[in-house]
Amino acid sequence: MNYDAYMLLWQNAYIQLKQVDYVSNTAVRMVKVLKTSTFLVVTAGDAKIIIDEQPYHVQHCSIFHIGKSQSLHITAPNSISYFLISYKGDVIYKDAFMQHLQMQYQPFQTSFSCVPANPIAIHTVLQDMYCKWQSGSIQGHLSVKVSFYEFIYRVFQELAEGQGKPHDIDKAELARLYIEQHIREPLSIQALADLLNISTRHLLRIFKARYEVGPQIYLQELRIEKAKHYLIANHYGIKEIAISLGFEDENYFSRAFKKATNMAPSNFRLKYTSSLSEIAITNENHFQYNKNQLAQAKQFENEENYIMMTKISRHLKIPFLVSLFVLLAACGEDTKQSAEQKENATTSEEAKTRTVTDDSGREVEIPAKAERVVTDWYLGQILALDVVPVGAVTANLDYASFLKQYYKEGEISNIGTDGNASLEKILELKPDLIITWNKEDVEKYEKIAPTIVFAESAHKSATEEVIAMGEFLGRQDEASAFVQEFENRIAQAQIKINNAIPEGATFTIFDVFEKNATVVSNSSISGGRALYQILNMKPQEKVQKLFDTKESSSGRYEISYEVVGDYVGDYVFVINFFNKEEKFPSTWTNLDVVKNNKTIELEPEYYFASDPLSGLHQAEDMADKIVEFTKAQQQ
């Protein structure tokens, strides 16, 4: 995290405290979706905490910041003590810089954690806050707000000075969840360790310490437990269960099951289904049967569905089928005319809409060709299809300067910031389709218009994003035309660069701050996507190592100015949005490329967005800058 940026944002924040709760020495099992931004501070106890699918094992004082609409699970079988502070926050914009900073870092929505080095001081502040909040007086609540800022200061002070450390994700729990989600697949300990970025030895040690058995044995026991449920349900054959749970064959499954239960699968089924058959299905228990059937339906999909239907068809007697066909034939003549009339009556209506599956897996009925589109992020993908949406967010309208040539001023209404769009403004625009990045906002958007979730991560490249958006908007021809033009123009830009640079030349993009530099990743921000993915330029060796071995933070890798020289490529791009006063340490200003003016400046307002249309223009702009820089160096 860039702690300087976060502290600056909090310094300019307006905070409204909503609730201060304290739970003391209590067993807890809680699952909730948070309605506001929240700090969870665990002061004592042993608990499993999951924040938006990220698990943590808490055994000491720990602080978690959780954004609005994120989920929080707390499981503490024995006892736990914790504070829960709910608040609403907004940044008071003084200028475009502060507005951009807020959109870039989203301080009230971003999750982070801290294991404080001085928990007693923080606990004291929180106790004082809770006592004064309980008083209910205006004076007491005002004092709580003052203490809240002191709490924020102490948290960021610890993180910025390196005393407090972010809480480690519970990798043992992550491994367990992975095993449960991939129960049908063979388990490779090495692959699982690589996925968690730890050694196999460390994985085996932490997993066995937590669950008392190794991952392979855990998987086998899990499969056996699942098999018991399927055998008792008595809907599927033993071979089908074996295949569905990832056993090599029926014989191997039978041996493993008998070893675990001292009973063959067929005997186990006979014993337990016979006892179940004596239980009458009543109003009190029929729901558990439905629940079992629902679980089975979800588990046995694809090839299992085919097997199930084949089994059912075997039980249908020939006389019944013959009778059914005769009945249908008789009814068919009588209803043919009315069916045709109904079809004709609905054809025009059906032509206006169609059903699609969006990137979150939801089936949505949308206009066949939407005309009034609102989006809370994907302006570039839509403009690439010659569609001008009626509404978009501040980030795209103010900081995606390459897109401004594709629409007239005032043609697109500003609906607010991404993650905090104004429903009133959207409603006024009367959209026929809303495109969002956040599946948590779907429920509220759908009250206004059909809504689809679009995700850049669901598509492999910039051109695939446009093709997918073309499918959703019914503009397949426009998508194909854009892709052809995109590929032609990028090919020309690559030729231009390759004719100007020596073979094997390397590139780095630095996004510079006052106290630290950052290396821009090869993902989607600050020109990284355009340079490395679209233009396919070669990163400097140590930069490539960052890409291969570490996960970026908001698309950047923070590095100390003391070692910034180790990441300098043959060509160095620099973006400076946040350090306008250019207060740099000597380790930066004394670099040869900086001292001798051999860096290539990128204008921040043109390199904020990373959509395919912006990426195309960024790639061409970089190509021109590389050629100009090379010519200047040769003179």
Salt bridges, closest charged atoms under 4 A:
ASP4 OD1 - LYS515 NZ 3.92
ASP46 OD1 - HIS57 NE2 2.94
ASP128 OD2 - LYS132 NZ 3.25
GLU150 OE2 - ARG154 NE 3.36
ASP170 OD2 - ARG210 NH1 2.69
GLU173 OE2 - LYS48 NZ 3.53
GLU173 OE2 - ARG176 NH2 2.64
GLU180 OE2 - ARG176 NH1 2.72
GLU225 OE2 - LYS228 NZ 3.08
GLU304 OE2 - ARG184 NH1 3.87
ASP358 OD2 - ARG362 NH1 2.56
ASP359 OD2 - HIS459 NE2 2.86
GLU371 OE1 - ARG475 NH2 3.64
ASP441 OD1 - LYS444 NZ 3.26
GLU446 OE2 - ARG362 NH2 2.50
GLU465 OE2 - ARG529 NH2 2.38
GLU485 OE2 - ARG489 NH1 2.82
ASP511 OD2 - ARG556 NE 2.82
ASP566 OD2 - LYS542 NZ 3.87
GLU581 OE1 - LYS583 NZ 3.00
GLU603 OE1 - LYS625 NZ 3.57
GLU620 OE1 - ARG489 NH2 2.78
ASP621 OD1 - LYS625 NZ 2.97
ASP624 OD1 - LYS496 NZ 2.76
